[in-house]
Amino acid sequence: MNPLLLFILSLCWDPSPSPEVTSYRVYIDGIYRDAVTTTRATVGGLEPGRVYGFTVTAATVDGIESEPSNELRYVMPVMSIRADTRMIYFQVPRQANWANTEYFLESTSDFQTWRNEVYLIDNETGSTSFAHEPYRFYRVRINVKPEGCAGT
């Protein structure tokens, strides 16, 4: 059985200096995704190996938005399973191998009780592997923490 692999990316940014800002709007590849009232957003449903562009705007209560932030382009890691060894391989693309990015692998058997299995640390090859347990589901939680980001 192939495990279900989910990818979740957490972003954070510095707050707007304007006192009129009441929320932030998150865009993926220019398409509106979510509005948040903090300087953090978690985005799920991302596909492995795909390049995404993330931008954020600051919005007032009247719905007036700022210009978008600089785009953060991010390449999602790739995971694959070798049936002969029951090993899962995790490969971080070179473009995403940043010192300010944390990778956590979590697993569950019920979609509710996610537990941290492996803390994936960038290394020279940008890859790691681990044993796959049957009937478990896996997700990769990625924290992108730019320098100076509030709350990091």
C-alpha positions as CSV (number, residue, x, y, z in Angstrom):
1,M,0.0,0.0,0.0
2,N,1.4,3.4,-0.9
3,P,1.1,5.9,1.9
4,L,-0.8,9.2,1.4
5,L,1.7,12.0,1.3
6,L,0.6,15.5,2.2
7,F,2.6,18.8,2.1
8,I,1.9,21.8,4.3
9,L,3.9,25.0,4.1
10,S,4.0,27.5,6.9
11,L,4.9,31.1,6.1
12,C,5.4,34.2,8.2
13,W,6.2,37.8,7.5
14,D,6.8,41.1,9.2
15,P,3.6,43.1,10.1
16,S,2.5,46.1,8.2
17,P,3.4,49.4,9.9
18,S,0.0,50.9,9.0
19,P,-2.5,50.9,11.9
20,E,-5.3,50.6,9.3
21,V,-4.3,47.0,8.3
22,T,-6.7,44.4,9.8
23,S,-5.8,41.3,7.8
24,Y,-3.4,39.8,5.3
25,R,-4.3,38.0,2.1
26,V,-2.3,35.1,0.9
27,Y,-1.9,34.4,-2.8
28,I,-0.5,31.3,-4.5
29,D,0.6,31.8,-8.1
30,G,-1.4,35.0,-8.1
31,I,-4.6,33.3,-7.0
32,Y,-6.3,34.3,-3.7
33,R,-6.0,31.5,-1.2
34,D,-6.8,32.7,2.3
35,A,-7.1,35.7,4.6
36,V,-5.5,35.8,8.1
37,T,-5.4,38.3,10.9
38,T,-1.9,37.4,12.1
39,T,1.5,37.4,10.3
40,R,1.5,33.7,9.7
41,A,-0.3,31.4,7.3
42,T,-0.3,27.6,6.8
43,V,-1.1,26.4,3.3
44,G,-1.9,22.7,2.5
45,G,-2.8,20.7,-0.5
46,L,0.5,21.4,-2.2
47,E,1.9,18.9,-4.7
48,P,5.4,17.4,-4.4
49,G,8.0,18.6,-6.9
50,R,5.9,21.6,-8.0
51,V,7.1,25.2,-7.9
52,Y,4.8,27.6,-6.2
53,G,4.9,31.4,-5.9
54,F,3.6,33.0,-2.7
55,T,2.7,36.6,-2.1
56,V,0.9,38.5,0.7
57,T,-1.0,41.7,0.7
58,A,-2.1,43.8,3.7
59,A,-5.8,44.7,3.7
60,T,-7.9,47.3,5.6
61,V,-11.4,46.7,7.0
62,D,-12.8,48.3,3.8
63,G,-11.0,45.7,1.7
64,I,-8.3,48.0,0.3
65,E,-5.2,45.9,-0.4
66,S,-1.6,46.9,-0.6
67,E,0.7,46.0,-3.4
68,P,1.8,42.3,-3.2
69,S,4.9,41.5,-1.3
70,N,7.9,40.2,-3.1
71,E,7.1,36.7,-4.4
72,L,8.6,33.8,-2.5
73,R,9.1,31.0,-5.1
74,Y,9.4,27.6,-3.5
75,V,10.0,24.2,-4.9
76,M,8.2,21.5,-3.0
77,P,10.3,18.4,-1.9
78,V,9.8,15.1,-3.7
79,M,9.1,11.9,-1.8
80,S,9.0,8.4,-3.4
81,I,8.6,4.9,-2.1
82,R,10.7,1.8,-3.2
83,A,8.5,-1.2,-2.8
84,D,11.4,-3.6,-2.7
85,T,12.9,-2.0,0.4
86,R,9.8,-0.4,1.9
87,M,11.9,2.8,2.2
88,I,10.6,6.3,1.6
89,Y,13.0,8.7,0.0
90,F,12.8,12.5,0.6
91,Q,14.6,14.8,-1.8
92,V,14.9,18.6,-1.2
93,P,15.4,20.5,-4.5
94,R,18.6,22.5,-4.5
95,Q,16.6,25.8,-4.9
96,A,14.7,25.1,-1.7
97,N,17.7,24.0,0.4
98,W,17.7,27.1,2.5
99,A,19.2,27.5,6.0
100,N,15.9,29.2,7.1
101,T,13.7,26.3,6.1
102,E,12.8,23.5,8.5
103,Y,11.4,20.2,7.3
104,F,9.4,17.9,9.6
105,L,8.0,14.5,8.7
106,E,4.9,13.5,10.6
107,S,2.9,10.3,10.4
108,T,-0.5,9.1,11.5
109,S,-2.9,6.1,11.1
110,D,-6.1,8.1,11.6
111,F,-5.6,11.6,10.1
112,Q,-6.0,13.2,13.5
113,T,-3.1,12.2,15.7
114,W,-0.1,13.5,13.7
115,R,3.2,12.8,15.4
116,N,6.6,14.0,14.5
117,E,8.6,11.1,13.3
118,V,11.7,12.6,11.8
119,Y,13.2,16.1,11.8
120,L,14.6,16.4,8.3
121,I,17.8,18.4,8.3
122,D,19.4,19.9,5.1
123,N,22.6,18.1,4.3
124,E,25.0,18.0,1.4
125,T,22.8,15.8,-0.7
126,G,19.5,17.4,0.4
127,S,18.0,13.9,0.8
128,T,17.2,11.3,3.5
129,S,15.3,8.1,3.7
130,F,13.3,6.2,6.3
131,A,11.4,3.0,6.8
132,H,7.8,3.0,5.7
133,E,5.3,1.4,8.0
134,P,2.2,-0.1,6.2
135,Y,-1.1,1.6,6.8
136,R,0.4,4.9,7.9
137,F,-0.1,8.3,6.3
138,Y,2.6,10.9,6.1
139,R,2.8,14.6,5.7
140,V,5.7,17.0,5.4
141,R,5.4,20.2,7.4
142,I,7.7,22.9,6.0
143,N,8.4,26.1,8.0
144,V,9.9,28.9,5.9
145,K,11.3,31.5,8.4
146,P,12.8,34.5,6.7
147,E,15.3,36.5,8.6
148,G,13.6,39.1,10.8
149,C,10.2,37.4,10.5
150,A,8.2,38.4,13.6
151,G,7.4,35.6,16.0
152,T,10.1,33.2,14.8
